[in-house]
Amino acid sequence: MRWIFLYFLLLSFPTLGQKAEFIKLEKLYAPETSLGIFSGWRQESLLIPIRFESLSVAAVDIQISIPGLQPKMDWFEIHSVWADFSAGECGQAKANGFFEKALIPDRARPLSTPKLEADSTVKWALLKMTIPRWAKSGDFDLAITFSQNEKSIQLKGIVKVLERVAPLVEEVAFEMDFWQFPISVADYYGVKPWTEAHWLRMDEMFQSLRGINQRSLTVSIFWDLYNTKIRPLDEMMIQVTRKEDNSYSYDFSNLENYITRAEKAGLLKQISIHNLFPWNKNFYFFDEKTNQIKTINAGPNSEAFRAFFKPLIQATSRFLEDNNWKSKTFWVIDERDPSLTITLKNWIDEIAPGFQYSYAGRLNSALARQMEEYALPVNVSLDEARFSSRVAINGRTLMYTSCFEQANQPNSLMTSDLRDIYFLAHLADVRGYQGILHWAYNLWSKQIKTSGIYSDVPSGDAHFVYPDGELSVRYLVFQDAIEQIGKFRLISQVKNPSAIKQSLGRYFLINVEKERFQAMEAMKMYLND
């Protein structure tokens, strides 16, 4: 019986127990085989997921042949990370819930040489193939050979190169604004914030942000965006000290180094300062009298709030002016009361004029006319009059998703269908928005490389990259989606885009997966026809 079982097992793996297949860029945790036909423009990057399975855990060498094309090839080894299916659950509801868990192929480790490490019998790779700008159009045979334990299997496909030239990602006027968590990075590596070891990791962060057209730097007045833990004074971005005479002093050295390094990395179109209107109404300072960090709890526009923030805002204004950074600085307010936000804005304009403002939250007509930047949830669509009010003030409008979107709605979670990332990007573009915002880029736990399960948000809601310079499949798809937008804008100059725009803009698609994915298939045909 054992030999019969082995015989049928080997039939499933025709080349001595090995199997390799192209996988559709959809739900990698429920893989569907792709036909292996990949169409692209010149200078376009193609994302090609590959699944290799064998009876051995040994390492696998990869060789690729594509005669006549000579594309640039970036290989990633894709590692599976634990995630839970908790879309739509936030905060306490998430903490109290019990959700199905699964291993999701998401962590993308760049490979200097195409070789998959010895770890399991099922291995994932992702090939990012960039077609040369000078390539001839036509069909090119693709052959990828996987060798393991002196046995090999070959996977064959076709690359179709079209006549058009795709824009580079950095040439597309569509940007991400993913909020950064530098303190989380320091905690993961166990290094002191704002030391040289931390700065090296920050440089790594800046580099990955550039890859998705991020040009906004996230700044926190205190430690991070939510300040869930009291930390030492020297770890504050702006070190706030109350002296013995009850006056305040401010040390901007950490912030200055942070902005300067981001500027050198080309990541400084915008400085976005958080914590002005904190969710927990807490703000912090080091008290010289007691030699302790103290907390003040006060609502915005209260007497205590203004007494604390007025000198801080004015000192910050002078610091930014001295460094020629103020003109690009925004105060960011996240899903807070609109009327209190307007009152707060007017007060700052009185005491330190010249700042700009960013608001993320539900649509409010008064805010829409005043905020230089406004991020709207995916399920909110501006009518023509309100959109015109944004255009009139040269306002920048973004779209965002969060933990509230249900499982059938588009998101960029680890458990989301990857087609939804393309949908979100195209939807923002056809709505006339300038990009996509997300509340967390790299809020890591110590276990993030093996588990993306959080206590209060769905898996993947708080991270798009991993430590040690590793990316995620979702990051790479966002990068590809920006490229798709560039293609759409170019081809729309010679083909009427009204029908495809109208199709994508249908509101019900947000709640109907099947038709949403059909719209994405229509977009693919429109771009590559």
Backbone hydrogen bonds, N-H to C=O, Kabsch-Sander energy under -0.5 kcal/mol:
donor,donor_aa,acceptor,acceptor_aa,energy
5,F,1,M,-2.4
6,L,2,R,-2.3
7,Y,3,W,-2.4
8,F,4,I,-2.3
9,L,5,F,-2.1
10,L,6,L,-2.5
11,L,7,Y,-1.5
12,S,8,F,-1.0
12,S,9,L,-0.6
13,F,9,L,-0.6
13,F,10,L,-0.6
15,T,18,Q,-1.1
16,L,14,P,-1.2
17,G,13,F,-2.3
18,Q,15,T,-0.9
19,K,53,E,-2.6
21,E,51,R,-2.0
23,I,49,P,-2.3
24,K,32,E,-3.0
26,E,24,K,-2.1
28,L,26,E,-0.7
30,A,27,K,-1.5
34,S,22,F,-2.8
38,F,36,G,-0.6
38,F,158,I,-2.9
39,S,37,I,-0.5
40,G,160,K,-2.6
42,R,164,R,-2.8
43,Q,131,I,-1.3
44,E,41,W,-1.7
46,L,129,M,-3.2
48,I,46,L,-0.6
48,I,127,L,-2.5
50,I,125,A,-3.0
51,R,21,E,-2.5
52,F,123,K,-3.2
53,E,19,K,-3.3
54,S,121,T,-2.0
60,V,116,L,-2.3
61,D,147,S,-2.5
62,I,114,P,-2.3
63,Q,145,T,-2.2
65,S,143,A,-2.7
69,L,66,I,-1.7
70,Q,66,I,-0.9
72,K,130,T,-2.2
74,D,72,K,-0.5
74,D,128,K,-2.4
75,W,73,M,-0.5
75,W,111,L,-0.5
76,F,126,L,-2.0
77,E,109,R,-2.7
78,I,76,F,-0.6
78,I,124,W,-1.8
79,H,77,E,-0.6
79,H,107,R,-3.1
81,V,104,I,-2.5
82,W,450,T,-2.7
83,A,102,A,-2.4
85,F,100,E,-2.5
86,S,84,D,-1.5
88,G,403,C,-1.4
89,E,86,S,-2.1
90,C,88,G,-0.5
91,G,456,D,-2.1
93,A,90,C,-1.2
94,K,90,C,-0.7
95,A,91,G,-2.3
96,N,92,Q,-2.3
97,G,93,A,-0.5
97,G,94,K,-0.9
102,A,83,A,-2.5
104,I,81,V,-2.8
104,I,102,A,-0.6
106,D,79,H,-2.1
106,D,104,I,-0.8
107,R,79,H,-1.8
108,A,471,L,-2.4
109,R,77,E,-2.8
109,R,107,R,-0.7
111,L,75,W,-2.6
115,K,113,T,-1.9
116,L,60,V,-2.7
119,D,117,E,-1.0
123,K,52,F,-3.3
123,K,121,T,-0.5
124,W,78,I,-0.6
125,A,50,I,-2.6
126,L,76,F,-2.6
127,L,48,I,-2.5
128,K,74,D,-3.1
128,K,126,L,-0.6
129,M,46,L,-2.5
129,M,127,L,-0.8
130,T,72,K,-3.0
130,T,128,K,-0.6
131,I,44,E,-2.8
131,I,129,M,-0.6
135,A,132,P,-1.3
138,G,161,V,-2.2
140,F,159,V,-2.4
142,L,157,G,-2.9
143,A,65,S,-2.6
144,I,155,L,-2.9
145,T,63,Q,-3.2
146,F,153,I,-3.0
147,S,61,D,-2.7
147,S,145,T,-0.5
148,Q,151,K,-3.3
151,K,148,Q,-1.7
153,I,146,F,-2.0
155,L,144,I,-3.2
157,G,142,L,-2.8
158,I,36,G,-2.7
159,V,140,F,-2.8
160,K,38,F,-3.2
160,K,158,I,-0.6
161,V,138,G,-3.1
161,V,159,V,-0.6
162,L,40,G,-2.7
162,L,160,K,-0.6
166,A,42,R,-3.3
166,A,164,R,-0.5
171,E,168,L,-1.5
172,V,168,L,-0.5
172,V,169,V,-1.6
173,A,171,E,-0.5
174,F,172,V,-2.4
175,E,434,Q,-2.2
176,M,212,I,-0.6
176,M,213,N,-0.7
177,D,436,I,-2.5
179,W,177,D,-0.6
179,W,438,H,-2.4
185,V,181,F,-1.4
186,A,182,P,-2.0
187,D,183,I,-2.6
188,Y,184,S,-2.2
189,Y,185,V,-1.9
190,G,186,A,-1.0
191,V,186,A,-2.2
195,T,192,K,-1.4
199,W,195,T,-2.6
200,L,196,E,-2.0
201,R,197,A,-1.0
202,M,198,H,-2.0
203,D,199,W,-2.4
204,E,200,L,-1.3
205,M,201,R,-1.9
206,F,202,M,-2.9
207,Q,203,D,-2.0
208,S,204,E,-1.8
209,L,205,M,-2.3
210,R,206,F,-2.1
211,G,207,Q,-1.0
212,I,209,L,-1.5
213,N,210,R,-1.7
214,Q,209,L,-2.0
215,R,176,M,-0.7
217,L,270,Q,-2.9
218,T,216,S,-0.5
219,V,217,L,-0.5
219,V,272,S,-3.2
221,I,274,H,-1.0
235,E,232,P,-1.3
236,M,233,L,-2.1
237,M,222,F,-3.2
238,I,221,I,-1.7
239,Q,237,M,-0.6
239,Q,251,D,-2.3
240,V,238,I,-0.8
241,T,239,Q,-0.6
241,T,249,S,-2.5
242,R,286,F,-3.1
243,K,241,T,-0.7
243,K,247,S,-3.1
246,N,243,K,-2.2
249,S,241,T,-2.6
251,D,239,Q,-2.0
252,F,250,Y,-0.6
255,L,237,M,-1.1
256,E,252,F,-3.0
257,N,253,S,-2.3
258,Y,254,N,-2.2
259,I,255,L,-2.8
260,T,256,E,-2.5
261,R,257,N,-2.4
262,A,258,Y,-1.9
263,E,259,I,-2.6
264,K,260,T,-2.1
265,A,261,R,-1.4
266,G,263,E,-1.5
267,L,262,A,-2.8
269,K,215,R,-1.9
270,Q,215,R,-1.9
271,I,328,K,-2.8
272,S,217,L,-3.0
272,S,270,Q,-0.5
273,I,271,I,-0.6
273,I,330,F,-3.2
274,H,219,V,-3.1
274,H,272,S,-0.5
281,K,278,P,-0.8
283,F,296,I,-2.1
285,F,294,K,-1.8
286,F,240,V,-2.8
287,D,285,F,-0.6
287,D,292,Q,-3.3
288,E,242,R,-2.6
288,E,286,F,-0.7
291,N,287,D,-1.9
292,Q,287,D,-1.1
294,K,285,F,-3.3
296,I,283,F,-2.8
298,A,281,K,-2.1
298,A,296,I,-0.6
302,S,299,G,-1.6
306,R,302,S,-2.5
307,A,303,E,-2.3
308,F,304,A,-1.7
309,F,305,F,-2.8
310,K,306,R,-2.2
312,L,308,F,-0.8
313,I,309,F,-3.3
314,Q,310,K,-2.3
315,A,311,P,-2.3
316,T,312,L,-2.6
317,S,313,I,-2.5
318,R,314,Q,-2.0
319,F,315,A,-2.4
320,L,316,T,-2.5
321,E,317,S,-2.4
322,D,318,R,-2.6
323,N,319,F,-1.1
324,N,321,E,-1.5
325,W,320,L,-3.1
326,K,320,L,-0.8
328,K,325,W,-1.3
329,T,326,K,-2.1
330,F,271,I,-3.4
331,W,356,Q,-2.5
332,V,273,I,-3.0
332,V,330,F,-0.5
333,I,358,S,-2.6
335,E,333,I,-0.7
335,E,360,A,-3.7
341,T,337,D,-2.2
342,I,338,P,-2.3
343,T,339,S,-2.1
344,L,340,L,-2.4
345,K,341,T,-2.6
346,N,342,I,-2.5
347,W,343,T,-1.9
348,I,344,L,-2.3
349,D,345,K,-2.5
350,E,346,N,-1.1
351,I,347,W,-2.0
352,A,348,I,-3.0
355,F,352,A,-0.6
356,Q,329,T,-1.9
358,S,331,W,-2.7
359,Y,373,E,-2.0
360,A,333,I,-2.1
361,G,375,A,-2.4
368,A,364,N,-2.8
369,R,365,S,-1.2
370,Q,367,L,-1.6
371,M,367,L,-2.9
372,E,357,Y,-0.5
373,E,357,Y,-1.9
374,Y,396,R,-2.3
375,A,359,Y,-3.0
376,L,374,Y,-0.5
376,L,398,L,-2.6
378,V,400,Y,-1.5
380,V,377,P,-1.8
387,F,383,D,-2.7
388,S,384,E,-2.3
389,S,385,A,-1.5
390,R,386,R,-1.3
391,V,387,F,-2.2
392,A,388,S,-2.5
393,I,389,S,-0.9
394,N,391,V,-1.8
395,G,390,R,-3.3
396,R,372,E,-3.2
397,T,395,G,-0.5
398,L,374,Y,-2.5
399,M,435,G,-1.4
400,Y,376,L,-2.3
401,T,437,L,-0.6
405,E,402,S,-0.8
407,A,87,A,-0.5
409,Q,406,Q,-1.9
414,M,459,S,-1.9
415,T,459,S,-0.5
416,S,413,L,-1.1
418,L,26,E,-2.6
420,D,417,D,-2.1
421,I,418,L,-1.0
422,Y,418,L,-1.0
423,F,419,R,-2.1
424,L,420,D,-2.8
425,A,421,I,-2.1
426,H,422,Y,-2.6
427,L,423,F,-2.9
428,A,424,L,-2.4
429,D,425,A,-2.0
430,V,426,H,-2.9
431,R,427,L,-1.7
432,G,429,D,-1.6
433,Y,428,A,-2.5
434,Q,397,T,-3.1
435,G,397,T,-0.7
436,I,175,E,-1.7
437,L,399,M,-2.7
438,H,177,D,-2.2
441,Y,179,W,-2.2
442,N,179,W,-0.5
443,L,462,A,-2.5
444,W,442,N,-1.1
448,I,445,S,-1.3
450,T,447,Q,-2.2
451,S,447,Q,-2.9
452,G,82,W,-3.4
454,Y,452,G,-0.6
454,Y,457,V,-0.7
459,S,84,D,-0.6
460,G,452,G,-0.5
461,D,458,P,-1.9
463,H,460,G,-0.5
464,F,441,Y,-2.6
465,V,441,Y,-0.9
466,Y,470,E,-2.8
470,E,467,P,-1.2
471,L,108,A,-2.4
473,V,106,D,-2.1
476,L,472,S,-2.0
477,V,473,V,-2.1
478,F,474,R,-2.4
479,Q,475,Y,-2.3
480,D,476,L,-2.1
481,A,477,V,-2.7
482,I,478,F,-2.0
483,E,479,Q,-1.5
484,Q,480,D,-2.1
485,I,481,A,-2.0
486,G,482,I,-2.0
487,K,483,E,-2.1
488,F,484,Q,-2.6
489,R,485,I,-2.5
490,L,486,G,-1.9
491,I,487,K,-2.8
492,S,488,F,-1.8
493,Q,490,L,-1.4
494,V,491,I,-1.4
495,K,491,I,-1.8
501,K,497,P,-2.6
502,Q,498,S,-2.6
503,S,499,A,-2.3
504,L,500,I,-2.3
505,G,501,K,-2.1
506,R,503,S,-0.9
509,L,506,R,-1.5
510,I,507,Y,-1.9
511,N,508,F,-1.7
512,V,508,F,-0.6
512,V,509,L,-0.7
513,E,511,N,-0.5
516,R,512,V,-1.7
517,F,513,E,-2.6
518,Q,514,K,-1.7
519,A,515,E,-2.0
520,M,516,R,-1.6
521,E,517,F,-2.0
522,A,518,Q,-2.2
523,M,519,A,-1.9
524,K,520,M,-2.2
525,M,521,E,-2.1
526,Y,522,A,-2.3
527,L,523,M,-2.3
528,N,524,K,-2.1
529,D,525,M,-1.1
